[in-house]
Amino acid sequence: MSNEKKATRAAYGATLIELAQAGLPVVAVDADLTGSTTTKKFGDVYPDRLFNVGIAEQNMIDVAAGLSLTGNIAYTGSFAVFGTGRVYDQIRNTVCYSNLNVKIAPTHAGVSVGPDGGSHQMIEDIALMRVLPNMKVLVPADYEAARAALKVAAETPGPVYIRMGRASVPCVYEEGKELEMGRAYVLREGTDVTIVACGVEINEALIAADQLAEAGISAEVIDAFCVKPLDEQTILASVAKTGCVVTAEEHSVIGGLGGAVAELLAETTPVPMYRIGMRDVFGTSGEFEELMAAFKLDAAAITEAAKSVISRKNA
């Protein structure tokens, strides 16, 4: 992990350029937010491949669906609150029902939107996308993971959701890292507790692992890069070793990564578990770091939860 910070959304426009230069038929459809989503960078190089439909996200999805039917790999932008919530009917009935080659790639997900407030902090999107048949869900931890996710999505037929945020976060992966669909990655090996995290929570999980090490606790940290399909084998192997688990996500605890892991363990290996996430509340206005602490999404909360599940395991 380096000290450099970059936003996952910064990878969007740059990676689309890479994909187009590699000869892939990528197009982008945006809803008048090309500067914020960074698709403007792509449009500056490939003006005939960027379609700005204006403030009309429902049309954005339908235009992308049409473009996919003519052989294109269509990416859609906008903020996550609009790019998933406002357009859920179009994603469900047009894209997923027909299994079209559309990549839903909104930015500004979670509380990383910060001062824009609870109305713009989308904390239900993983749940909404995960439940849809045919949809795959990727939650990158940093800039390089976002770049890898956008490339993996292009290589994967059918709908894929790529969740990106607004805030700059520390780099976890080295430059040029390639990641695979359906895989989770063990970033830190341990024996006392498993921490399964995704997105911006990966950095917090690694800090928590350091804090736990100072207390003599060995934590295994897993990056659930692909929330759906979940890498069950990697998670179950870790839990078999540690006997307890903490999940962490910048998202509601209902229906997201924590829900996916809980469903898996309930059917196979019930163990003491705690889910770090937004606990059935909306967000509020504040700086990103302030919100992470206020809603107990930070490393301190993960550390406390890890000690709690270990205590329950040993009771």
N, C-alpha and C positions, 0 to 999 in steps of 0.2 A: 504494500500500500504506500503510495507516495503522498507528498504534501500538496500536490497540484489539485486544484478543484476545477471541474467543468460540469456544466449541466448536461443531462442526458439528451435534452431536446436539441442541443447544439449539434448532435450527431445526425440529425434527420436530413437536412438539406444536403450536407456534405456526403452522406452515404448514398443518397439517391443519385448524386452525380457519379459516384464510383460505379454504381450498378449500371447506369446508362453507358458509361465509358467502357464497361465490360461487355456491352452488347445486349444487355437485357432490355426488354420492351417496357420499362417502367414509366408510369405517368403518375402525377400527383394532382389531387383535387383538394382545394382548400376553401375555407369559408371566411374570406376577408381577414385572415390573421397570418398572412404569409411571412410577415416580419417576425412575429412572436414564435411561430412554429418552425421558422428557418427554411421553409420551402421556397422562399424568395431566392435563396442562393441557387437552388436547383433551376428555378425559372430564369434566372439571369444567364445561365449557361444553355438551358434547353427551353426557350420561351414557348415552343410549340407543344411542350409536354406538361405544362402547368396550367391547370384550369381553375380559375378563381370564380366561384359561383355566387360570391357575395354572402351576406349574412343569411344563409339558407342551408343549414346543415342537412336537412332532410333531402334536399335536392343534391347535395354533395354526395351522399351515399348512393342515390339512384344514378347519378352521372357516372360514379366510379363503377357501379354494377354494369352499366352499359359498356363502358370502356373495357371492362374485363371480358365481356362477351365477344369483343373483336380482337382478342389475343393479347391484350395488355395486362401487365401486372399493376393494378391500381392501388395507390396509397391515398388514404384520406387523412386530413389534418384537423385543425380546430383545437380548442381547449377540451379536456376530457369531460367536463361537465356537459358540454354541448355535443361533443363528438361521440358520446356513448348514450347519455341520458335522453337528450332531445331527440335522438334518431334511433331509439331502440326498436321501434316498429320496422323501420327500413332495414336495420341490420338483421333483425330476426327473419322477417318474411321475404326480403329481397335477396340478401347476401347469403345468410346461413341456410335457409330453406332450400335454396338452389345450389348451395356449395360453390359459390363463385370465388374467383381468384382476386379477392379484395382484401387489402391489409388495413385494418383500422389502427391508425397510429397517432392518437392525439397526444398533445403535450399538456403541461400544467395540471397533472393529476395530483391527488392527495393534498396535504396541507402545505406543500412546497409553494403553492400560489401565494401564501402568506397574507400580506395586507389586503388582498382582494376579498377576504372574508369567507365565511361559511357557505354563502350562496355559490361561490366559485370553487370551493374545495371539494373535488369529487372523491369521495371515500367509499363509493359503492360499485365502482366500475369493474373491479376484478370479479365480484360476485355476479354482476349482470352478464359479463362476457363468459365467465366460466360455465354457466348453466346452459349456454346455447349449444345445441348439437352442431357438430362440424367445426366449431370455433376452437382454435388453440390460443393459449395465453402466455405471453412472455413479459417478464418484469425485470428489466435490466438494472444492474446495481450502479453502473457508472457510464461514462462516455463510451469507453471501449465496448462494454457489454451492450450498450444501445446500438452501436455500430454493428456488432455481431448479430443482434436480434433482427435488425432491419435486413441484413443479408440473408439470415436463415429464413426469414419470412418470404423473401423472394424465391428461395429454393423450394419452398413448401407449397404444394398446390392447395387451393382453398383458402378460406378466411383465417386470418391470424390477427390477434390483438397484440399490439406493442405499447406498453405503458411508459410514458416519459414524463419527467417533471420539469419544473421551472428553475428550481434553486441549483446553484453550483454545489457539487458534492465531491469529496475526495475520490481520487482514482484508486480503484482496487486492483484492476487487471492491467497487465502490461500492454503496450501499444501493439495493435495488430492481433490481439487475442481472438481466436475463433471459438465459438460456442455452438452447441448442437441442440436441435429440437428434442424435447423429451428428457433432457439431462439436468441433473442437479450436480453441484460441484462442492467437494469437501475442501474448504479453504484453510481449515485449522483442525488438526486431529486431536481428539480428547477421549477421555474414558468415563467421566463423571456425569456429564449432561450433554444432550444434543440441543443445539440452537439452530433452528431452521428459519432462515430469513429470506426476504426478497427486496429488491429495489434499494432505496436509500437506507433501509434498515441493516443492510450488510455491513456498512461502515460502523454502525452502532454495535452490531453483534461482535465485530472484531475487537472493538474497544472494551466491550463487556468481557470478552474472553481474557483480555489482558488483566482486567480488574480482578476477575475470578482467579487467575493464575497467582496473583499476589496473595490471595487468601488460601492458596494451596488446592484450588479446584481446577480440574482439567476439563475444559469445555471443547466440544467438537462443533465447529461452525460450518453449516451447509448453506450454500447459495442456491435457493430454489429458483434458478433462472427461468425455468419453464414450470409455471404453476399448473398448466394443463397441456398435454398429459403430464401428470406428476411422476417424477422419478421415484417410484415406490421402492425399488430395490435398494437404492442408496440410502433412503431414509430408514427403511426397516433394518438394514445392516447396522446403521449407527445406533438406533434405539435398542437393538439387541445387545449392543455393547454397553451403553450408558444406563439404560433402564428408566430414563425420564427425558422430557422434551419441553422446550420453550419455542414457540413460534413468534415471529416478529414481522409486522407489516405496517406500512403507512396507509392504513385502510381500515375499514370496519372489521371487527373480529367476527362478524357474521358473514359467512359466505365466501370469504377470501382464502388466503393461504392457510390460515389457522383452521378454518372449516375443512379444507381439503385434507390436511394432515390428521385432524381429529376423526374424520370419516374413515380414513385408512386405518388408523390405529384401533378405532372402535371395532372394526371388523376382523382385525388380525392380531394386534398386540396391545391391549389396553395397558397404559402406563401413566404415572402422574404427568400432568401436562398443564401448561398455562399459555394463554394466547395474548401476546402484546399487540395492541391495536386500538383503534377508536372504539370505545365501549358503548355503542348505541347512542351516540351524541353527534350533533353537527359540529363543525369547526367554528372558528371565530377569527377575527382579524388579529394579526401579529406577525412578527418576523419569524422566519422558518425555524430557527433554532429555539426561539421562545415557545413556539407551538409544540415542537417535539418534546420539550421538557414539560410543558403544561398538561399535555395529554398522555404523559408517561410513555412516550415512544422512544426515549433516548437510552443510552447505554446503561445509565444508572437503574432504570426500570428493568432492563433485561437482566442485569446482575442480580437484582433483588428477586426477580422471578425464578432465576436459576437456583438460587439458594433455597427458595421455597419448595420447588419440585424435588430437589435432592433430599430435603428434610422429609417430605412426604414419602419418598421412595424408601428411606431408611427407617420410617416409623414402624 
